[in-house]
Amino acid sequence: MSAHVPPWAAPPPAHWKVRLVPKEGAGRAHSLDAKGKACYTVGRNAVCDVVVPCSDASRLHCVIAHHRDGGVFVVDQGSANGT
């Protein structure tokens, strides 16, 4: 499984953190530390950084990418149901 890393993605500052909070009843929250990664994978596959145990999610559904200018983007990875 290989994610498409956007060419503009860059590792965030060391203090950077993201907290993903699903809608009520849809699972648990996830906190992501920077760890020098430009992107985090999200999907059903156990090797993803954030595992989503939902049949509507693809094995590799999307990536959360940090832009070198400081923005954070969700980038679909060709999922069947969209992101």
mmCIF file of the N, C-alpha and C atoms, coordinates in Angstrom:
data_MODEL
# 
_entry.id   MODEL 
# 
loop_
_atom_site.group_PDB 
_atom_site.id 
_atom_site.type_symbol 
_atom_site.label_atom_id 
_atom_site.label_alt_id 
_atom_site.label_comp_id 
_atom_site.label_asym_id 
_atom_site.label_entity_id 
_atom_site.label_seq_id 
_atom_site.pdbx_PDB_ins_code 
_atom_site.Cartn_x 
_atom_site.Cartn_y 
_atom_site.Cartn_z 
_atom_site.occupancy 
_atom_site.B_iso_or_equiv 
_atom_site.pdbx_formal_charge 
_atom_site.auth_seq_id 
_atom_site.auth_comp_id 
_atom_site.auth_asym_id 
_atom_site.auth_atom_id 
_atom_site.pdbx_PDB_model_num 
ATOM 1   N N  . MET A 1 1  ? 0.859   -1.177 0.000  1.00 0.00 ? 1  MET A N  1 
ATOM 2   C CA . MET A 1 1  ? 0.000   0.000  0.000  1.00 0.00 ? 1  MET A CA 1 
ATOM 3   C C  . MET A 1 1  ? 0.896   1.228  0.000  1.00 0.00 ? 1  MET A C  1 
ATOM 4   N N  . SER A 1 2  ? 0.702   2.059  -0.993 1.00 0.00 ? 2  SER A N  1 
ATOM 5   C CA . SER A 1 2  ? 1.543   3.238  -1.114 1.00 0.00 ? 2  SER A CA 1 
ATOM 6   C C  . SER A 1 2  ? 0.675   4.479  -1.303 1.00 0.00 ? 2  SER A C  1 
ATOM 7   N N  . ALA A 1 3  ? 0.852   5.441  -0.445 1.00 0.00 ? 3  ALA A N  1 
ATOM 8   C CA . ALA A 1 3  ? 0.084   6.684  -0.520 1.00 0.00 ? 3  ALA A CA 1 
ATOM 9   C C  . ALA A 1 3  ? 0.740   7.647  -1.497 1.00 0.00 ? 3  ALA A C  1 
ATOM 10  N N  . HIS A 1 4  ? -0.074  8.426  -2.166 1.00 0.00 ? 4  HIS A N  1 
ATOM 11  C CA . HIS A 1 4  ? 0.430   9.504  -3.011 1.00 0.00 ? 4  HIS A CA 1 
ATOM 12  C C  . HIS A 1 4  ? 0.698   10.699 -2.102 1.00 0.00 ? 4  HIS A C  1 
ATOM 13  N N  . VAL A 1 5  ? 1.969   11.044 -1.957 1.00 0.00 ? 5  VAL A N  1 
ATOM 14  C CA . VAL A 1 5  ? 2.345   12.195 -1.142 1.00 0.00 ? 5  VAL A CA 1 
ATOM 15  C C  . VAL A 1 5  ? 2.374   13.419 -2.056 1.00 0.00 ? 5  VAL A C  1 
ATOM 16  N N  . PRO A 1 6  ? 1.546   14.437 -1.766 1.00 0.00 ? 6  PRO A N  1 
ATOM 17  C CA . PRO A 1 6  ? 1.554   15.633 -2.608 1.00 0.00 ? 6  PRO A CA 1 
ATOM 18  C C  . PRO A 1 6  ? 2.951   16.255 -2.665 1.00 0.00 ? 6  PRO A C  1 
ATOM 19  N N  . PRO A 1 7  ? 3.357   16.771 -3.835 1.00 0.00 ? 7  PRO A N  1 
ATOM 20  C CA . PRO A 1 7  ? 4.699   17.341 -3.964 1.00 0.00 ? 7  PRO A CA 1 
ATOM 21  C C  . PRO A 1 7  ? 4.941   18.559 -3.076 1.00 0.00 ? 7  PRO A C  1 
ATOM 22  N N  . TRP A 1 8  ? 3.874   19.208 -2.631 1.00 0.00 ? 8  TRP A N  1 
ATOM 23  C CA . TRP A 1 8  ? 4.012   20.396 -1.782 1.00 0.00 ? 8  TRP A CA 1 
ATOM 24  C C  . TRP A 1 8  ? 4.066   20.052 -0.299 1.00 0.00 ? 8  TRP A C  1 
ATOM 25  N N  . ALA A 1 9  ? 3.895   18.782 0.048  1.00 0.00 ? 9  ALA A N  1 
ATOM 26  C CA . ALA A 1 9  ? 3.873   18.379 1.459  1.00 0.00 ? 9  ALA A CA 1 
ATOM 27  C C  . ALA A 1 9  ? 5.273   18.452 2.052  1.00 0.00 ? 9  ALA A C  1 
ATOM 28  N N  . ALA A 1 10 ? 5.331   18.872 3.313  1.00 0.00 ? 10 ALA A N  1 
ATOM 29  C CA . ALA A 1 10 ? 6.605   18.980 4.026  1.00 0.00 ? 10 ALA A CA 1 
ATOM 30  C C  . ALA A 1 10 ? 6.369   18.686 5.500  1.00 0.00 ? 10 ALA A C  1 
ATOM 31  N N  . PRO A 1 11 ? 7.353   18.145 6.180  1.00 0.00 ? 11 PRO A N  1 
ATOM 32  C CA . PRO A 1 11 ? 7.188   17.893 7.614  1.00 0.00 ? 11 PRO A CA 1 
ATOM 33  C C  . PRO A 1 11 ? 6.873   19.191 8.364  1.00 0.00 ? 11 PRO A C  1 
ATOM 34  N N  . PRO A 1 12 ? 5.958   19.115 9.322  1.00 0.00 ? 12 PRO A N  1 
ATOM 35  C CA . PRO A 1 12 ? 5.620   20.299 10.118 1.00 0.00 ? 12 PRO A CA 1 
ATOM 36  C C  . PRO A 1 12 ? 6.669   20.561 11.193 1.00 0.00 ? 12 PRO A C  1 
ATOM 37  N N  . PRO A 1 13 ? 6.559   21.711 11.871 1.00 0.00 ? 13 PRO A N  1 
ATOM 38  C CA . PRO A 1 13 ? 7.458   21.984 13.007 1.00 0.00 ? 13 PRO A CA 1 
ATOM 39  C C  . PRO A 1 13 ? 7.312   20.898 14.075 1.00 0.00 ? 13 PRO A C  1 
ATOM 40  N N  . ALA A 1 14 ? 8.327   20.706 14.865 1.00 0.00 ? 14 ALA A N  1 
ATOM 41  C CA . ALA A 1 14 ? 8.342   19.638 15.868 1.00 0.00 ? 14 ALA A CA 1 
ATOM 42  C C  . ALA A 1 14 ? 7.193   19.743 16.867 1.00 0.00 ? 14 ALA A C  1 
ATOM 43  N N  . HIS A 1 15 ? 6.720   20.936 17.157 1.00 0.00 ? 15 HIS A N  1 
ATOM 44  C CA . HIS A 1 15 ? 5.666   21.106 18.162 1.00 0.00 ? 15 HIS A CA 1 
ATOM 45  C C  . HIS A 1 15 ? 4.268   20.840 17.596 1.00 0.00 ? 15 HIS A C  1 
ATOM 46  N N  . TRP A 1 16 ? 4.149   20.608 16.321 1.00 0.00 ? 16 TRP A N  1 
ATOM 47  C CA . TRP A 1 16 ? 2.871   20.454 15.634 1.00 0.00 ? 16 TRP A CA 1 
ATOM 48  C C  . TRP A 1 16 ? 2.157   19.180 16.043 1.00 0.00 ? 16 TRP A C  1 
ATOM 49  N N  . LYS A 1 17 ? 0.869   19.282 16.312 1.00 0.00 ? 17 LYS A N  1 
ATOM 50  C CA . LYS A 1 17 ? 0.027   18.125 16.644 1.00 0.00 ? 17 LYS A CA 1 
ATOM 51  C C  . LYS A 1 17 ? -1.334  18.323 16.009 1.00 0.00 ? 17 LYS A C  1 
ATOM 52  N N  . VAL A 1 18 ? -1.978  17.223 15.667 1.00 0.00 ? 18 VAL A N  1 
ATOM 53  C CA . VAL A 1 18 ? -3.337  17.249 15.138 1.00 0.00 ? 18 VAL A CA 1 
ATOM 54  C C  . VAL A 1 18 ? -4.167  16.279 15.958 1.00 0.00 ? 18 VAL A C  1 
ATOM 55  N N  . ARG A 1 19 ? -5.363  16.689 16.276 1.00 0.00 ? 19 ARG A N  1 
ATOM 56  C CA . ARG A 1 19 ? -6.300  15.804 16.973 1.00 0.00 ? 19 ARG A CA 1 
ATOM 57  C C  . ARG A 1 19 ? -7.504  15.610 16.069 1.00 0.00 ? 19 ARG A C  1 
ATOM 58  N N  . LEU A 1 20 ? -7.760  14.365 15.689 1.00 0.00 ? 20 LEU A N  1 
ATOM 59  C CA . LEU A 1 20 ? -8.897  14.019 14.845 1.00 0.00 ? 20 LEU A CA 1 
ATOM 60  C C  . LEU A 1 20 ? -10.029 13.561 15.750 1.00 0.00 ? 20 LEU A C  1 
ATOM 61  N N  . VAL A 1 21 ? -11.156 14.212 15.652 1.00 0.00 ? 21 VAL A N  1 
ATOM 62  C CA . VAL A 1 21 ? -12.287 13.892 16.510 1.00 0.00 ? 21 VAL A CA 1 
ATOM 63  C C  . VAL A 1 21 ? -13.464 13.498 15.617 1.00 0.00 ? 21 VAL A C  1 
ATOM 64  N N  . PRO A 1 22 ? -13.881 12.231 15.664 1.00 0.00 ? 22 PRO A N  1 
ATOM 65  C CA . PRO A 1 22 ? -15.005 11.795 14.834 1.00 0.00 ? 22 PRO A CA 1 
ATOM 66  C C  . PRO A 1 22 ? -16.320 12.307 15.393 1.00 0.00 ? 22 PRO A C  1 
ATOM 67  N N  . LYS A 1 23 ? -17.347 12.272 14.541 1.00 0.00 ? 23 LYS A N  1 
ATOM 68  C CA . LYS A 1 23 ? -18.662 12.667 15.032 1.00 0.00 ? 23 LYS A CA 1 
ATOM 69  C C  . LYS A 1 23 ? -19.091 11.699 16.126 1.00 0.00 ? 23 LYS A C  1 
ATOM 70  N N  . GLU A 1 24 ? -19.986 12.128 16.963 1.00 0.00 ? 24 GLU A N  1 
ATOM 71  C CA . GLU A 1 24 ? -20.398 11.355 18.125 1.00 0.00 ? 24 GLU A CA 1 
ATOM 72  C C  . GLU A 1 24 ? -20.825 9.944  17.738 1.00 0.00 ? 24 GLU A C  1 
ATOM 73  N N  . GLY A 1 25 ? -20.271 8.966  18.428 1.00 0.00 ? 25 GLY A N  1 
ATOM 74  C CA . GLY A 1 25 ? -20.614 7.570  18.206 1.00 0.00 ? 25 GLY A CA 1 
ATOM 75  C C  . GLY A 1 25 ? -19.891 6.928  17.032 1.00 0.00 ? 25 GLY A C  1 
ATOM 76  N N  . ALA A 1 26 ? -18.982 7.656  16.377 1.00 0.00 ? 26 ALA A N  1 
ATOM 77  C CA . ALA A 1 26 ? -18.328 7.118  15.184 1.00 0.00 ? 26 ALA A CA 1 
ATOM 78  C C  . ALA A 1 26 ? -16.928 6.574  15.456 1.00 0.00 ? 26 ALA A C  1 
ATOM 79  N N  . GLY A 1 27 ? -16.533 6.450  16.692 1.00 0.00 ? 27 GLY A N  1 
ATOM 80  C CA . GLY A 1 27 ? -15.199 5.924  16.994 1.00 0.00 ? 27 GLY A CA 1 
ATOM 81  C C  . GLY A 1 27 ? -14.468 6.815  17.969 1.00 0.00 ? 27 GLY A C  1 
ATOM 82  N N  . ARG A 1 28 ? -13.189 6.510  18.135 1.00 0.00 ? 28 ARG A N  1 
ATOM 83  C CA . ARG A 1 28 ? -12.396 7.247  19.121 1.00 0.00 ? 28 ARG A CA 1 
ATOM 84  C C  . ARG A 1 28 ? -11.563 8.335  18.444 1.00 0.00 ? 28 ARG A C  1 
ATOM 85  N N  . ALA A 1 29 ? -11.142 9.301  19.237 1.00 0.00 ? 29 ALA A N  1 
ATOM 86  C CA . ALA A 1 29 ? -10.303 10.391 18.742 1.00 0.00 ? 29 ALA A CA 1 
ATOM 87  C C  . ALA A 1 29 ? -8.866  9.892  18.569 1.00 0.00 ? 29 ALA A C  1 
ATOM 88  N N  . HIS A 1 30 ? -8.124  10.515 17.669 1.00 0.00 ? 30 HIS A N  1 
ATOM 89  C CA . HIS A 1 30 ? -6.729  10.186 17.411 1.00 0.00 ? 30 HIS A CA 1 
ATOM 90  C C  . HIS A 1 30 ? -5.904  11.458 17.528 1.00 0.00 ? 30 HIS A C  1 
ATOM 91  N N  . SER A 1 31 ? -4.761  11.361 18.178 1.00 0.00 ? 31 SER A N  1 
ATOM 92  C CA . SER A 1 31 ? -3.804  12.464 18.217 1.00 0.00 ? 31 SER A CA 1 
ATOM 93  C C  . SER A 1 31 ? -2.585  12.055 17.408 1.00 0.00 ? 31 SER A C  1 
ATOM 94  N N  . LEU A 1 32 ? -2.102  12.970 16.574 1.00 0.00 ? 32 LEU A N  1 
ATOM 95  C CA . LEU A 1 32 ? -0.938  12.693 15.731 1.00 0.00 ? 32 LEU A CA 1 
ATOM 96  C C  . LEU A 1 32 ? 0.190   13.634 16.112 1.00 0.00 ? 32 LEU A C  1 
ATOM 97  N N  . ASP A 1 33 ? 1.349   13.079 16.402 1.00 0.00 ? 33 ASP A N  1 
ATOM 98  C CA . ASP A 1 33 ? 2.545   13.886 16.634 1.00 0.00 ? 33 ASP A CA 1 
ATOM 99  C C  . ASP A 1 33 ? 3.276   14.041 15.309 1.00 0.00 ? 33 ASP A C  1 
ATOM 100 N N  . ALA A 1 34 ? 4.026   15.095 15.156 1.00 0.00 ? 34 ALA A N  1 
ATOM 101 C CA . ALA A 1 34 ? 4.709   15.402 13.891 1.00 0.00 ? 34 ALA A CA 1 
ATOM 102 C C  . ALA A 1 34 ? 5.652   14.280 13.467 1.00 0.00 ? 34 ALA A C  1 
ATOM 103 N N  . LYS A 1 35 ? 6.591   13.897 14.296 1.00 0.00 ? 35 LYS A N  1 
ATOM 104 C CA . LYS A 1 35 ? 7.543   12.827 14.014 1.00 0.00 ? 35 LYS A CA 1 
ATOM 105 C C  . LYS A 1 35 ? 8.216   12.967 12.650 1.00 0.00 ? 35 LYS A C  1 
ATOM 106 N N  . GLY A 1 36 ? 8.293   14.183 12.122 1.00 0.00 ? 36 GLY A N  1 
ATOM 107 C CA . GLY A 1 36 ? 8.993   14.404 10.873 1.00 0.00 ? 36 GLY A CA 1 
ATOM 108 C C  . GLY A 1 36 ? 8.292   13.919 9.625  1.00 0.00 ? 36 GLY A C  1 
ATOM 109 N N  . LYS A 1 37 ? 7.014   13.558 9.720  1.00 0.00 ? 37 LYS A N  1 
ATOM 110 C CA . LYS A 1 37 ? 6.276   13.060 8.564  1.00 0.00 ? 37 LYS A CA 1 
ATOM 111 C C  . LYS A 1 37 ? 5.485   14.184 7.902  1.00 0.00 ? 37 LYS A C  1 
ATOM 112 N N  . ALA A 1 38 ? 5.503   14.214 6.583  1.00 0.00 ? 38 ALA A N  1 
ATOM 113 C CA . ALA A 1 38 ? 4.738   15.214 5.838  1.00 0.00 ? 38 ALA A CA 1 
ATOM 114 C C  . ALA A 1 38 ? 3.284   14.799 5.686  1.00 0.00 ? 38 ALA A C  1 
ATOM 115 N N  . CYS A 1 39 ? 3.007   13.484 5.726  1.00 0.00 ? 39 CYS A N  1 
ATOM 116 C CA . CYS A 1 39 ? 1.643   12.968 5.540  1.00 0.00 ? 39 CYS A CA 1 
ATOM 117 C C  . CYS A 1 39 ? 1.356   11.831 6.502  1.00 0.00 ? 39 CYS A C  1 
ATOM 118 N N  . TYR A 1 40 ? 0.097   11.713 6.864  1.00 0.00 ? 40 TYR A N  1 
ATOM 119 C CA . TYR A 1 40 ? -0.397  10.591 7.652  1.00 0.00 ? 40 TYR A CA 1 
ATOM 120 C C  . TYR A 1 40 ? -1.463  9.883  6.845  1.00 0.00 ? 40 TYR A C  1 
ATOM 121 N N  . THR A 1 41 ? -1.422  8.557  6.807  1.00 0.00 ? 41 THR A N  1 
ATOM 122 C CA . THR A 1 41 ? -2.402  7.785  6.060  1.00 0.00 ? 41 THR A CA 1 
ATOM 123 C C  . THR A 1 41 ? -3.617  7.476  6.932  1.00 0.00 ? 41 THR A C  1 
ATOM 124 N N  . VAL A 1 42 ? -4.790  7.456  6.279  1.00 0.00 ? 42 VAL A N  1 
ATOM 125 C CA . VAL A 1 42 ? -6.047  7.165  6.953  1.00 0.00 ? 42 VAL A CA 1 
ATOM 126 C C  . VAL A 1 42 ? -6.787  6.124  6.119  1.00 0.00 ? 42 VAL A C  1 
ATOM 127 N N  . GLY A 1 43 ? -7.255  5.062  6.765  1.00 0.00 ? 43 GLY A N  1 
ATOM 128 C CA . GLY A 1 43 ? -8.012  4.037  6.043  1.00 0.00 ? 43 GLY A CA 1 
ATOM 129 C C  . GLY A 1 43 ? -8.274  2.825  6.903  1.00 0.00 ? 43 GLY A C  1 
ATOM 130 N N  . ARG A 1 44 ? -8.854  1.790  6.277  1.00 0.00 ? 44 ARG A N  1 
ATOM 131 C CA . ARG A 1 44 ? -9.195  0.556  6.994  1.00 0.00 ? 44 ARG A CA 1 
ATOM 132 C C  . ARG A 1 44 ? -7.984  -0.335 7.246  1.00 0.00 ? 44 ARG A C  1 
ATOM 133 N N  . ASN A 1 45 ? -6.942  -0.226 6.432  1.00 0.00 ? 45 ASN A N  1 
ATOM 134 C CA . ASN A 1 45 ? -5.790  -1.102 6.533  1.00 0.00 ? 45 ASN A CA 1 
ATOM 135 C C  . ASN A 1 45 ? -5.059  -0.884 7.863  1.00 0.00 ? 45 ASN A C  1 
ATOM 136 N N  . ALA A 1 46 ? -4.662  -1.969 8.474  1.00 0.00 ? 46 ALA A N  1 
ATOM 137 C CA . ALA A 1 46 ? -4.005  -1.909 9.787  1.00 0.00 ? 46 ALA A CA 1 
ATOM 138 C C  . ALA A 1 46 ? -2.676  -1.159 9.754  1.00 0.00 ? 46 ALA A C  1 
ATOM 139 N N  . VAL A 1 47 ? -2.060  -0.992 8.595  1.00 0.00 ? 47 VAL A N  1 
ATOM 140 C CA . VAL A 1 47 ? -0.785  -0.278 8.519  1.00 0.00 ? 47 VAL A CA 1 
ATOM 141 C C  . VAL A 1 47 ? -0.959  1.232  8.401  1.00 0.00 ? 47 VAL A C  1 
ATOM 142 N N  . CYS A 1 48 ? -2.187  1.710  8.276  1.00 0.00 ? 48 CYS A N  1 
ATOM 143 C CA . CYS A 1 48 ? -2.427  3.159  8.211  1.00 0.00 ? 48 CYS A CA 1 
ATOM 144 C C  . CYS A 1 48 ? -2.098  3.808  9.549  1.00 0.00 ? 48 CYS A C  1 
ATOM 145 N N  . ASP A 1 49 ? -1.733  5.081  9.505  1.00 0.00 ? 49 ASP A N  1 
ATOM 146 C CA . ASP A 1 49 ? -1.464  5.823  10.737 1.00 0.00 ? 49 ASP A CA 1 
ATOM 147 C C  . ASP A 1 49 ? -2.725  5.970  11.578 1.00 0.00 ? 49 ASP A C  1 
ATOM 148 N N  . VAL A 1 50 ? -3.851  6.179  10.904 1.00 0.00 ? 50 VAL A N  1 
ATOM 149 C CA . VAL A 1 50 ? -5.154  6.251  11.565 1.00 0.00 ? 50 VAL A CA 1 
ATOM 150 C C  . VAL A 1 50 ? -6.036  5.188  10.931 1.00 0.00 ? 50 VAL A C  1 
ATOM 151 N N  . VAL A 1 51 ? -6.392  4.167  11.698 1.00 0.00 ? 51 VAL A N  1 
ATOM 152 C CA . VAL A 1 51 ? -7.229  3.074  11.199 1.00 0.00 ? 51 VAL A CA 1 
ATOM 153 C C  . VAL A 1 51 ? -8.690  3.422  11.452 1.00 0.00 ? 51 VAL A C  1 
ATOM 154 N N  . VAL A 1 52 ? -9.475  3.370  10.369 1.00 0.00 ? 52 VAL A N  1 
ATOM 155 C CA . VAL A 1 52 ? -10.903 3.689  10.430 1.00 0.00 ? 52 VAL A CA 1 
ATOM 156 C C  . VAL A 1 52 ? -11.672 2.385  10.218 1.00 0.00 ? 52 VAL A C  1 
ATOM 157 N N  . PRO A 1 53 ? -12.245 1.820  11.286 1.00 0.00 ? 53 PRO A N  1 
ATOM 158 C CA . PRO A 1 53 ? -12.949 0.549  11.158 1.00 0.00 ? 53 PRO A CA 1 
ATOM 159 C C  . PRO A 1 53 ? -14.371 0.727  10.633 1.00 0.00 ? 53 PRO A C  1 
ATOM 160 N N  . CYS A 1 54 ? -14.477 1.150  9.381  1.00 0.00 ? 54 CYS A N  1 
ATOM 161 C CA . CYS A 1 54 ? -15.781 1.434  8.791  1.00 0.00 ? 54 CYS A CA 1 
ATOM 162 C C  . CYS A 1 54 ? -15.769 0.919  7.355  1.00 0.00 ? 54 CYS A C  1 
ATOM 163 N N  . SER A 1 55 ? -16.799 0.186  6.971  1.00 0.00 ? 55 SER A N  1 
ATOM 164 C CA . SER A 1 55 ? -16.847 -0.382 5.623  1.00 0.00 ? 55 SER A CA 1 
ATOM 165 C C  . SER A 1 55 ? -16.950 0.687  4.534  1.00 0.00 ? 55 SER A C  1 
ATOM 166 N N  . ASP A 1 56 ? -17.351 1.907  4.883  1.00 0.00 ? 56 ASP A N  1 
ATOM 167 C CA . ASP A 1 56 ? -17.409 2.992  3.896  1.00 0.00 ? 56 ASP A CA 1 
ATOM 168 C C  . ASP A 1 56 ? -16.031 3.561  3.575  1.00 0.00 ? 56 ASP A C  1 
ATOM 169 N N  . ALA A 1 57 ? -15.049 3.266  4.405  1.00 0.00 ? 57 ALA A N  1 
ATOM 170 C CA . ALA A 1 57 ? -13.684 3.761  4.191  1.00 0.00 ? 57 ALA A CA 1 
ATOM 171 C C  . ALA A 1 57 ? -12.911 2.754  3.346  1.00 0.00 ? 57 ALA A C  1 
ATOM 172 N N  . SER A 1 58 ? -12.069 3.258  2.451  1.00 0.00 ? 58 SER A N  1 
ATOM 173 C CA . SER A 1 58 ? -11.201 2.401  1.651  1.00 0.00 ? 58 SER A CA 1 
ATOM 174 C C  . SER A 1 58 ? -10.009 1.951  2.494  1.00 0.00 ? 58 SER A C  1 
ATOM 175 N N  . ARG A 1 59 ? -9.293  0.929  1.995  1.00 0.00 ? 59 ARG A N  1 
ATOM 176 C CA . ARG A 1 59 ? -8.098  0.468  2.726  1.00 0.00 ? 59 ARG A CA 1 
ATOM 177 C C  . ARG A 1 59 ? -7.122  1.620  2.917  1.00 0.00 ? 59 ARG A C  1 
ATOM 178 N N  . LEU A 1 60 ? -6.905  2.397  1.867  1.00 0.00 ? 60 LEU A N  1 
ATOM 179 C CA . LEU A 1 60 ? -6.140  3.641  1.960  1.00 0.00 ? 60 LEU A CA 1 
ATOM 180 C C  . LEU A 1 60 ? -7.080  4.727  1.463  1.00 0.00 ? 60 LEU A C  1 
ATOM 181 N N  . HIS A 1 61 ? -7.730  5.410  2.375  1.00 0.00 ? 61 HIS A N  1 
ATOM 182 C CA . HIS A 1 61 ? -8.807  6.335  2.037  1.00 0.00 ? 61 HIS A CA 1 
ATOM 183 C C  . HIS A 1 61 ? -8.297  7.730  1.688  1.00 0.00 ? 61 HIS A C  1 
ATOM 184 N N  . CYS A 1 62 ? -7.444  8.279  2.545  1.00 0.00 ? 62 CYS A N  1 
ATOM 185 C CA . CYS A 1 62 ? -6.941  9.632  2.324  1.00 0.00 ? 62 CYS A CA 1 
ATOM 186 C C  . CYS A 1 62 ? -5.646  9.820  3.097  1.00 0.00 ? 62 CYS A C  1 
ATOM 187 N N  . VAL A 1 63 ? -5.004  10.942 2.841  1.00 0.00 ? 63 VAL A N  1 
ATOM 188 C CA . VAL A 1 63 ? -3.856  11.330 3.655  1.00 0.00 ? 63 VAL A CA 1 
ATOM 189 C C  . VAL A 1 63 ? -4.137  12.708 4.244  1.00 0.00 ? 63 VAL A C  1 
ATOM 190 N N  . ILE A 1 64 ? -3.591  12.939 5.408  1.00 0.00 ? 64 ILE A N  1 
ATOM 191 C CA . ILE A 1 64 ? -3.602  14.263 6.025  1.00 0.00 ? 64 ILE A CA 1 
ATOM 192 C C  . ILE A 1 64 ? -2.206  14.809 5.773  1.00 0.00 ? 64 ILE A C  1 
ATOM 193 N N  . ALA A 1 65 ? -2.139  15.873 4.986  1.00 0.00 ? 65 ALA A N  1 
ATOM 194 C CA . ALA A 1 65 ? -0.842  16.397 4.550  1.00 0.00 ? 65 ALA A CA 1 
ATOM 195 C C  . ALA A 1 65 ? -0.607  17.797 5.099  1.00 0.00 ? 65 ALA A C  1 
ATOM 196 N N  . HIS A 1 66 ? 0.609   18.036 5.539  1.00 0.00 ? 66 HIS A N  1 
ATOM 197 C CA . HIS A 1 66 ? 1.013   19.344 6.040  1.00 0.00 ? 66 HIS A CA 1 
ATOM 198 C C  . HIS A 1 66 ? 1.678   20.102 4.894  1.00 0.00 ? 66 HIS A C  1 
ATOM 199 N N  . HIS A 1 67 ? 1.175   21.293 4.586  1.00 0.00 ? 67 HIS A N  1 
ATOM 200 C CA . HIS A 1 67 ? 1.758   22.135 3.537  1.00 0.00 ? 67 HIS A CA 1 
ATOM 201 C C  . HIS A 1 67 ? 2.929   22.907 4.126  1.00 0.00 ? 67 HIS A C  1 
ATOM 202 N N  . ARG A 1 68 ? 3.965   23.092 3.321  1.00 0.00 ? 68 ARG A N  1 
ATOM 203 C CA . ARG A 1 68 ? 5.161   23.803 3.817  1.00 0.00 ? 68 ARG A CA 1 
ATOM 204 C C  . ARG A 1 68 ? 4.862   25.221 4.269  1.00 0.00 ? 68 ARG A C  1 
ATOM 205 N N  . ASP A 1 69 ? 3.721   25.795 3.825  1.00 0.00 ? 69 ASP A N  1 
ATOM 206 C CA . ASP A 1 69 ? 3.329   27.137 4.266  1.00 0.00 ? 69 ASP A CA 1 
ATOM 207 C C  . ASP A 1 69 ? 2.538   27.124 5.575  1.00 0.00 ? 69 ASP A C  1 
ATOM 208 N N  . GLY A 1 70 ? 2.271   25.918 6.125  1.00 0.00 ? 70 GLY A N  1 
ATOM 209 C CA . GLY A 1 70 ? 1.613   25.823 7.423  1.00 0.00 ? 70 GLY A CA 1 
ATOM 210 C C  . GLY A 1 70 ? 0.201   25.264 7.407  1.00 0.00 ? 70 GLY A C  1 
ATOM 211 N N  . GLY A 1 71 ? -0.426  25.160 6.249  1.00 0.00 ? 71 GLY A N  1 
ATOM 212 C CA . GLY A 1 71 ? -1.782  24.614 6.173  1.00 0.00 ? 71 GLY A CA 1 
ATOM 213 C C  . GLY A 1 71 ? -1.798  23.099 6.307  1.00 0.00 ? 71 GLY A C  1 
ATOM 214 N N  . VAL A 1 72 ? -2.967  22.578 6.606  1.00 0.00 ? 72 VAL A N  1 
ATOM 215 C CA . VAL A 1 72 ? -3.173  21.133 6.702  1.00 0.00 ? 72 VAL A CA 1 
ATOM 216 C C  . VAL A 1 72 ? -4.316  20.781 5.762  1.00 0.00 ? 72 VAL A C  1 
ATOM 217 N N  . PHE A 1 73 ? -4.112  19.744 4.951  1.00 0.00 ? 73 PHE A N  1 
ATOM 218 C CA . PHE A 1 73 ? -5.098  19.365 3.945  1.00 0.00 ? 73 PHE A CA 1 
ATOM 219 C C  . PHE A 1 73 ? -5.404  17.874 4.026  1.00 0.00 ? 73 PHE A C  1 
ATOM 220 N N  . VAL A 1 74 ? -6.642  17.518 3.699  1.00 0.00 ? 74 VAL A N  1 
ATOM 221 C CA . VAL A 1 74 ? -7.044  16.125 3.561  1.00 0.00 ? 74 VAL A CA 1 
ATOM 222 C C  . VAL A 1 74 ? -7.080  15.852 2.063  1.00 0.00 ? 74 VAL A C  1 
ATOM 223 N N  . VAL A 1 75 ? -6.330  14.844 1.615  1.00 0.00 ? 75 VAL A N  1 
ATOM 224 C CA . VAL A 1 75 ? -6.203  14.526 0.199  1.00 0.00 ? 75 VAL A CA 1 
ATOM 225 C C  . VAL A 1 75 ? -6.709  13.112 -0.043 1.00 0.00 ? 75 VAL A C  1 
ATOM 226 N N  . ASP A 1 76 ? -7.798  12.989 -0.819 1.00 0.00 ? 76 ASP A N  1 
ATOM 227 C CA . ASP A 1 76 ? -8.374  11.691 -1.152 1.00 0.00 ? 76 ASP A CA 1 
ATOM 228 C C  . ASP A 1 76 ? -7.356  10.858 -1.916 1.00 0.00 ? 76 ASP A C  1 
ATOM 229 N N  . GLN A 1 77 ? -7.361  9.552  -1.689 1.00 0.00 ? 77 GLN A N  1 
ATOM 230 C CA . GLN A 1 77 ? -6.416  8.646  -2.358 1.00 0.00 ? 77 GLN A CA 1 
ATOM 231 C C  . GLN A 1 77 ? -7.135  7.720  -3.332 1.00 0.00 ? 77 GLN A C  1 
ATOM 232 N N  . GLY A 1 78 ? -8.184  8.225  -3.978 1.00 0.00 ? 78 GLY A N  1 
ATOM 233 C CA . GLY A 1 78 ? -8.933  7.412  -4.933 1.00 0.00 ? 78 GLY A CA 1 
ATOM 234 C C  . GLY A 1 78 ? -9.943  6.519  -4.268 1.00 0.00 ? 78 GLY A C  1 
ATOM 235 N N  . SER A 1 79 ? -10.459 6.937  -3.128 1.00 0.00 ? 79 SER A N  1 
ATOM 236 C CA . SER A 1 79 ? -11.421 6.123  -2.384 1.00 0.00 ? 79 SER A CA 1 
ATOM 237 C C  . SER A 1 79 ? -12.710 5.947  -3.174 1.00 0.00 ? 79 SER A C  1 
ATOM 238 N N  . ALA A 1 80 ? -13.367 4.820  -2.987 1.00 0.00 ? 80 ALA A N  1 
ATOM 239 C CA . ALA A 1 80 ? -14.603 4.517  -3.712 1.00 0.00 ? 80 ALA A CA 1 
ATOM 240 C C  . ALA A 1 80 ? -15.752 5.432  -3.312 1.00 0.00 ? 80 ALA A C  1 
ATOM 241 N N  . ASN A 1 81 ? -15.797 5.850  -2.047 1.00 0.00 ? 81 ASN A N  1 
ATOM 242 C CA . ASN A 1 81 ? -16.917 6.651  -1.554 1.00 0.00 ? 81 ASN A CA 1 
ATOM 243 C C  . ASN A 1 81 ? -16.590 8.126  -1.399 1.00 0.00 ? 81 ASN A C  1 
ATOM 244 N N  . GLY A 1 82 ? -15.385 8.544  -1.766 1.00 0.00 ? 82 GLY A N  1 
ATOM 245 C CA . GLY A 1 82 ? -15.007 9.953  -1.642 1.00 0.00 ? 82 GLY A CA 1 
ATOM 246 C C  . GLY A 1 82 ? -14.629 10.334 -0.225 1.00 0.00 ? 82 GLY A C  1 
ATOM 247 N N  . THR A 1 83 ? -14.016 11.488 -0.118 1.00 0.00 ? 83 THR A N  1 
ATOM 248 C CA . THR A 1 83 ? -13.564 11.989 1.179  1.00 0.00 ? 83 THR A CA 1 
ATOM 249 C C  . THR A 1 83 ? -14.235 13.314 1.472  1.00 0.00 ? 83 THR A C  1 
# 
